[in-house]
Amino acid sequence: MNPRAIDPDDPIADDLAAVVALRALADQLEDSAVERALRAGWGWGQIAEGLGVTRQAVHKKHLQRVASIDLELRRRRNV
């Protein structure tokens, strides 16, 4: 494969840069929404359903960040 240098004046380069920026914005929005949901008492399953992913996926993606801000999480009770 012969890689070409990206021409910053090429409109395709702008399109690709826009995609990268949108992904970063989407990640920030998701982080904020997940944090708000947890603060409101939502469980991982509810958040996952709202995002259209599995509980395990949302937990894996957000748990470390949430733990780093000392957000108290609702724990499942064994009944």
N, CA, C and O atoms as a GROMACS GRO file, in nm:
protein
  316
    1MET      N    1   0.084  -0.117   0.000
    1MET     CA    2   0.000   0.000   0.000
    1MET      C    3   0.089   0.124   0.000
    1MET      O    4   0.190   0.128   0.070
    2ASN      N    5   0.053   0.223  -0.078
    2ASN     CA    6   0.132   0.343  -0.091
    2ASN      C    7   0.059   0.460  -0.026
    2ASN      O    8  -0.027   0.523  -0.088
    3PRO      N    9   0.092   0.490   0.101
    3PRO     CA   10   0.019   0.598   0.168
    3PRO      C   11   0.053   0.734   0.108
    3PRO      O   12   0.168   0.762   0.074
    4ARG      N   13  -0.050   0.818   0.094
    4ARG     CA   14  -0.032   0.954   0.045
    4ARG      C   15  -0.042   1.049   0.162
    4ARG      O   16  -0.114   1.024   0.260
    5ALA      N   17   0.030   1.158   0.151
    5ALA     CA   18   0.016   1.262   0.252
    5ALA      C   19  -0.121   1.327   0.232
    5ALA      O   20  -0.167   1.344   0.119
    6ILE      N   21  -0.184   1.362   0.340
    6ILE     CA   22  -0.316   1.425   0.332
    6ILE      C   23  -0.298   1.573   0.298
    6ILE      O   24  -0.222   1.645   0.363
    7ASP      N   25  -0.368   1.614   0.196
    7ASP     CA   26  -0.369   1.755   0.156
    7ASP      C   27  -0.474   1.826   0.241
    7ASP      O   28  -0.592   1.796   0.227
    8PRO      N   29  -0.434   1.919   0.328
    8PRO     CA   30  -0.531   1.984   0.415
    8PRO      C   31  -0.636   2.066   0.340
    8PRO      O   32  -0.738   2.102   0.397
    9ASP      N   33  -0.611   2.094   0.213
    9ASP     CA   34  -0.709   2.169   0.132
    9ASP      C   35  -0.808   2.077   0.062
    9ASP      O   36  -0.902   2.124  -0.003
   10ASP      N   37  -0.788   1.948   0.073
   10ASP     CA   38  -0.878   1.851   0.010
   10ASP      C   39  -1.007   1.843   0.090
   10ASP      O   40  -1.002   1.822   0.212
   11PRO      N   41  -1.123   1.860   0.027
   11PRO     CA   42  -1.250   1.855   0.101
   11PRO      C   43  -1.273   1.722   0.172
   11PRO      O   44  -1.344   1.717   0.273
   12ILE      N   45  -1.215   1.615   0.121
   12ILE     CA   46  -1.230   1.486   0.188
   12ILE      C   47  -1.161   1.489   0.324
   12ILE      O   48  -1.209   1.430   0.420
   13ALA      N   49  -1.048   1.558   0.332
   13ALA     CA   50  -0.978   1.572   0.460
   13ALA      C   51  -1.069   1.645   0.559
   13ALA      O   52  -1.072   1.610   0.677
   14ASP      N   53  -1.142   1.746   0.512
   14ASP     CA   54  -1.237   1.816   0.599
   14ASP      C   55  -1.348   1.724   0.646
   14ASP      O   56  -1.387   1.727   0.762
   15ASP      N   57  -1.399   1.641   0.555
   15ASP     CA   58  -1.504   1.546   0.590
   15ASP      C   59  -1.458   1.450   0.700
   15ASP      O   60  -1.529   1.424   0.796
   16LEU      N   61  -1.336   1.399   0.682
   16LEU     CA   62  -1.284   1.304   0.779
   16LEU      C   63  -1.256   1.371   0.913
   16LEU      O   64  -1.281   1.312   1.018
   17ALA      N   65  -1.206   1.493   0.911
   17ALA     CA   66  -1.184   1.567   1.034
   17ALA      C   67  -1.316   1.593   1.106
   17ALA      O   68  -1.323   1.589   1.228
   18ALA      N   69  -1.420   1.619   1.029
   18ALA     CA   70  -1.553   1.641   1.088
   18ALA      C   71  -1.604   1.514   1.156
   18ALA      O   72  -1.664   1.521   1.263
   19VAL      N   73  -1.580   1.400   1.095
   19VAL     CA   74  -1.620   1.273   1.156
   19VAL      C   75  -1.549   1.253   1.289
   19VAL      O   76  -1.611   1.214   1.388
   20VAL      N   77  -1.420   1.280   1.293
   20VAL     CA   78  -1.342   1.267   1.417
   20VAL      C   79  -1.398   1.361   1.524
   20VAL      O   80  -1.414   1.321   1.639
   21ALA      N   81  -1.428   1.485   1.486
   21ALA     CA   82  -1.481   1.582   1.582
   21ALA      C   83  -1.619   1.538   1.633
   21ALA      O   84  -1.648   1.552   1.752
   22LEU      N   85  -1.702   1.487   1.545
   22LEU     CA   86  -1.835   1.440   1.586
   22LEU      C   87  -1.826   1.321   1.680
   22LEU      O   88  -1.904   1.312   1.776
   23ARG      N   89  -1.733   1.230   1.654
   23ARG     CA   90  -1.714   1.116   1.745
   23ARG      C   91  -1.674   1.164   1.884
   23ARG      O   92  -1.724   1.115   1.984
   24ALA      N   93  -1.582   1.260   1.889
   24ALA     CA   94  -1.538   1.313   2.019
   24ALA      C   95  -1.655   1.380   2.090
   24ALA      O   96  -1.672   1.363   2.211
   25LEU      N   97  -1.735   1.457   2.017
   25LEU     CA   98  -1.851   1.522   2.078
   25LEU      C   99  -1.952   1.420   2.127
   25LEU      O  100  -2.008   1.434   2.236
   26ALA      N  101  -1.977   1.317   2.047
   26ALA     CA  102  -2.070   1.212   2.087
   26ALA      C  103  -2.022   1.143   2.215
   26ALA      O  104  -2.102   1.113   2.303
   27ASP      N  105  -1.892   1.117   2.225
   27ASP     CA  106  -1.838   1.056   2.346
   27ASP      C  107  -1.858   1.147   2.467
   27ASP      O  108  -1.894   1.099   2.575
   28GLN      N  109  -1.835   1.276   2.451
   28GLN     CA  110  -1.856   1.371   2.561
   28GLN      C  111  -2.002   1.376   2.602
   28GLN      O  112  -2.033   1.378   2.722
   29LEU      N  113  -2.092   1.378   2.505
   29LEU     CA  114  -2.235   1.379   2.536
   29LEU      C  115  -2.277   1.252   2.608
   29LEU      O  116  -2.356   1.257   2.703
   30GLU      N  117  -2.224   1.138   2.564
   30GLU     CA  118  -2.257   1.011   2.629
   30GLU      C  119  -2.205   1.009   2.772
   30GLU      O  120  -2.278   0.969   2.863
   31ASP      N  121  -2.081   1.053   2.792
   31ASP     CA  122  -2.025   1.057   2.928
   31ASP      C  123  -2.114   1.142   3.019
   31ASP      O  124  -2.144   1.101   3.131
   32SER      N  125  -2.154   1.257   2.971
   32SER     CA  126  -2.236   1.348   3.051
   32SER      C  127  -2.373   1.287   3.080
   32SER      O  128  -2.422   1.294   3.193
   33ALA      N  129  -2.435   1.227   2.979
   33ALA     CA  130  -2.567   1.167   2.998
   33ALA      C  131  -2.562   1.049   3.094
   33ALA      O  132  -2.652   1.033   3.177
   34VAL      N  133  -2.458   0.968   3.084
   34VAL     CA  134  -2.444   0.853   3.175
   34VAL      C  135  -2.426   0.903   3.318
   34VAL      O  136  -2.487   0.851   3.411
   35GLU      N  137  -2.342   1.003   3.335
   35GLU     CA  138  -2.320   1.057   3.469
   35GLU      C  139  -2.450   1.114   3.527
   35GLU      O  140  -2.482   1.090   3.644
   36ARG      N  141  -2.525   1.188   3.447
   36ARG     CA  142  -2.652   1.244   3.495
   36ARG      C  143  -2.751   1.134   3.531
   36ARG      O  144  -2.821   1.142   3.632
   37ALA      N  145  -2.755   1.030   3.449
   37ALA     CA  146  -2.845   0.919   3.476
   37ALA      C  147  -2.809   0.850   3.607
   37ALA      O  148  -2.897   0.818   3.687
   38LEU      N  149  -2.680   0.826   3.629
   38LEU     CA  150  -2.637   0.762   3.753
   38LEU      C  151  -2.670   0.849   3.874
   38LEU      O  152  -2.716   0.799   3.977
   39ARG      N  153  -2.646   0.979   3.861
   39ARG     CA  154  -2.678   1.071   3.972
   39ARG      C  155  -2.829   1.073   4.001
   39ARG      O  156  -2.871   1.097   4.114
   40ALA      N  157  -2.910   1.047   3.898
   40ALA     CA  158  -3.055   1.044   3.913
   40ALA      C  159  -3.106   0.909   3.963
   40ALA      O  160  -3.226   0.890   3.982
   41GLY      N  161  -3.013   0.815   3.985
   41GLY     CA  162  -3.052   0.686   4.040
   41GLY      C  163  -3.078   0.577   3.938
   41GLY      O  164  -3.125   0.469   3.974
   42TRP      N  165  -3.049   0.603   3.813
   42TRP     CA  166  -3.067   0.500   3.711
   42TRP      C  167  -2.963   0.390   3.732
   42TRP      O  168  -2.852   0.416   3.777
   43GLY      N  169  -3.001   0.269   3.698
   43GLY     CA  170  -2.909   0.156   3.703
   43GLY      C  171  -2.841   0.138   3.568
   43GLY      O  172  -2.883   0.195   3.468
   44TRP      N  173  -2.735   0.056   3.569
   44TRP     CA  174  -2.661   0.029   3.446
   44TRP      C  175  -2.751  -0.030   3.338
   44TRP      O  176  -2.736   0.004   3.220
   45GLY      N  177  -2.844  -0.116   3.377
   45GLY     CA  178  -2.935  -0.177   3.280
   45GLY      C  179  -3.025  -0.075   3.212
   45GLY      O  180  -3.046  -0.081   3.091
   46GLN      N  181  -3.077   0.019   3.289
   46GLN     CA  182  -3.161   0.125   3.232
   46GLN      C  183  -3.081   0.213   3.136
   46GLN      O  184  -3.128   0.248   3.028
   47ILE      N  185  -2.960   0.248   3.177
   47ILE     CA  186  -2.874   0.331   3.092
   47ILE      C  187  -2.842   0.256   2.964
   47ILE      O  188  -2.849   0.314   2.855
   48ALA      N  189  -2.808   0.129   2.976
   48ALA     CA  190  -2.775   0.048   2.858
   48ALA      C  191  -2.893   0.042   2.762
   48ALA      O  192  -2.876   0.055   2.641
   49GLU      N  193  -3.012   0.024   2.816
   49GLU     CA  194  -3.131   0.019   2.732
   49GLU      C  195  -3.150   0.152   2.658
   49GLU      O  196  -3.182   0.154   2.540
   50GLY      N  197  -3.130   0.262   2.729
   50GLY     CA  198  -3.142   0.393   2.667
   50GLY      C  199  -3.040   0.418   2.558
   50GLY      O  200  -3.067   0.488   2.461
   51LEU      N  201  -2.922   0.359   2.573
   51LEU     CA  202  -2.816   0.376   2.473
   51LEU      C  203  -2.821   0.270   2.363
   51LEU      O  204  -2.751   0.281   2.263
   52GLY      N  205  -2.903   0.168   2.383
   52GLY     CA  206  -2.912   0.062   2.283
   52GLY      C  207  -2.793  -0.032   2.283
   52GLY      O  208  -2.755  -0.086   2.179
   53VAL      N  209  -2.735  -0.052   2.402
   53VAL     CA  210  -2.621  -0.143   2.416
   53VAL      C  211  -2.648  -0.235   2.534
   53VAL      O  212  -2.750  -0.222   2.601
   54THR      N  213  -2.556  -0.329   2.559
   54THR     CA  214  -2.573  -0.418   2.673
   54THR      C  215  -2.529  -0.349   2.802
   54THR      O  216  -2.452  -0.253   2.800
   55ARG      N  217  -2.579  -0.399   2.912
   55ARG     CA  218  -2.539  -0.347   3.042
   55ARG      C  219  -2.388  -0.363   3.061
   55ARG      O  220  -2.321  -0.274   3.114
   56GLN      N  221  -2.337  -0.477   3.018
   56GLN     CA  222  -2.194  -0.501   3.032
   56GLN      C  223  -2.113  -0.399   2.952
   56GLN      O  224  -2.008  -0.354   2.999
   57ALA      N  225  -2.158  -0.363   2.834
   57ALA     CA  226  -2.085  -0.268   2.749
   57ALA      C  227  -2.081  -0.130   2.813
   57ALA      O  228  -1.975  -0.067   2.817
   58VAL      N  229  -2.195  -0.083   2.862
   58VAL     CA  230  -2.197   0.051   2.921
   58VAL      C  231  -2.118   0.052   3.052
   58VAL      O  232  -2.051   0.151   3.083
   59HIS      N  233  -2.127  -0.054   3.128
   59HIS     CA  234  -2.054  -0.065   3.254
   59HIS      C  235  -1.904  -0.062   3.228
   59HIS      O  236  -1.829   0.010   3.294
   60LYS      N  237  -1.860  -0.142   3.131
   60LYS     CA  238  -1.717  -0.149   3.098
   60LYS      C  239  -1.665  -0.014   3.049
   60LYS      O  240  -1.554   0.026   3.084
   61LYS      N  241  -1.744   0.055   2.968
   61LYS     CA  242  -1.700   0.181   2.909
   61LYS      C  243  -1.695   0.293   3.011
   61LYS      O  244  -1.607   0.380   3.003
   62HIS      N  245  -1.786   0.294   3.109
   62HIS     CA  246  -1.800   0.412   3.194
   62HIS      C  247  -1.761   0.392   3.341
   62HIS      O  248  -1.741   0.491   3.411
   63LEU      N  249  -1.749   0.271   3.389
   63LEU     CA  250  -1.727   0.249   3.532
   63LEU      C  251  -1.601   0.316   3.583
   63LEU      O  252  -1.604   0.383   3.687
   64GLN      N  253  -1.490   0.300   3.514
   64GLN     CA  254  -1.364   0.356   3.564
   64GLN      C  255  -1.372   0.508   3.573
   64GLN      O  256  -1.328   0.567   3.672
   65ARG      N  257  -1.428   0.573   3.472
   65ARG     CA  258  -1.440   0.719   3.473
   65ARG      C  259  -1.533   0.764   3.586
   65ARG      O  260  -1.503   0.859   3.657
   66VAL      N  261  -1.644   0.694   3.601
   66VAL     CA  262  -1.741   0.730   3.705
   66VAL      C  263  -1.679   0.711   3.844
   66VAL      O  264  -1.699   0.793   3.933
   67ALA      N  265  -1.604   0.603   3.860
   67ALA     CA  266  -1.538   0.578   3.989
   67ALA      C  267  -1.435   0.686   4.019
   67ALA      O  268  -1.413   0.720   4.135
   68SER      N  269  -1.371   0.739   3.916
   68SER     CA  270  -1.267   0.840   3.938
   68SER      C  271  -1.323   0.974   3.984
   68SER      O  272  -1.249   1.057   4.036
   69ILE      N  273  -1.453   0.996   3.966
   69ILE     CA  274  -1.513   1.122   4.013
   69ILE      C  275  -1.590   1.100   4.143
   69ILE      O  276  -1.666   1.187   4.186
   70ASP      N  277  -1.569   0.984   4.204
   70ASP     CA  278  -1.632   0.951   4.333
   70ASP      C  279  -1.783   0.964   4.332
   70ASP      O  280  -1.842   1.012   4.429
   71LEU      N  281  -1.845   0.923   4.224
   71LEU     CA  282  -1.990   0.922   4.215
   71LEU      C  283  -2.041   0.799   4.288
   71LEU      O  284  -2.000   0.687   4.258
   72GLU      N  285  -2.128   0.820   4.384
   72GLU     CA  286  -2.183   0.706   4.458
   72GLU      C  287  -2.283   0.635   4.371
   72GLU      O  288  -2.379   0.695   4.322
   73LEU      N  289  -2.261   0.506   4.350
   73LEU     CA  290  -2.346   0.428   4.262
   73LEU      C  291  -2.448   0.351   4.341
   73LEU      O  292  -2.423   0.305   4.453
   74ARG      N  293  -2.566   0.337   4.281
   74ARG     CA  294  -2.671   0.255   4.339
   74ARG      C  295  -2.630   0.109   4.323
   74ARG      O  296  -2.594   0.066   4.213
   75ARG      N  297  -2.634   0.035   4.428
   75ARG     CA  298  -2.597  -0.106   4.423
   75ARG      C  299  -2.722  -0.192   4.414
   75ARG      O  300  -2.826  -0.159   4.471
   76ARG      N  301  -2.708  -0.303   4.342
   76ARG     CA  302  -2.820  -0.400   4.336
   76ARG      C  303  -2.833  -0.466   4.470
   76ARG      O  304  -2.734  -0.504   4.533
   77ARG      N  305  -2.957  -0.480   4.512
   77ARG     CA  306  -2.982  -0.550   4.638
   77ARG      C  307  -3.017  -0.695   4.608
   77ARG      O  308  -3.098  -0.722   4.519
   78ASN      N  309  -2.958  -0.787   4.681
   78ASN     CA  310  -2.994  -0.927   4.669
   78ASN      C  311  -3.119  -0.949   4.752
   78ASN      O  312  -3.121  -0.924   4.873
   79VAL      N  313  -3.222  -0.996   4.685
   79VAL     CA  314  -3.349  -1.015   4.757
   79VAL      C  315  -3.370  -1.160   4.786
   79VAL      O  316  -3.471  -1.198   4.845
   0.00000   0.00000   0.00000
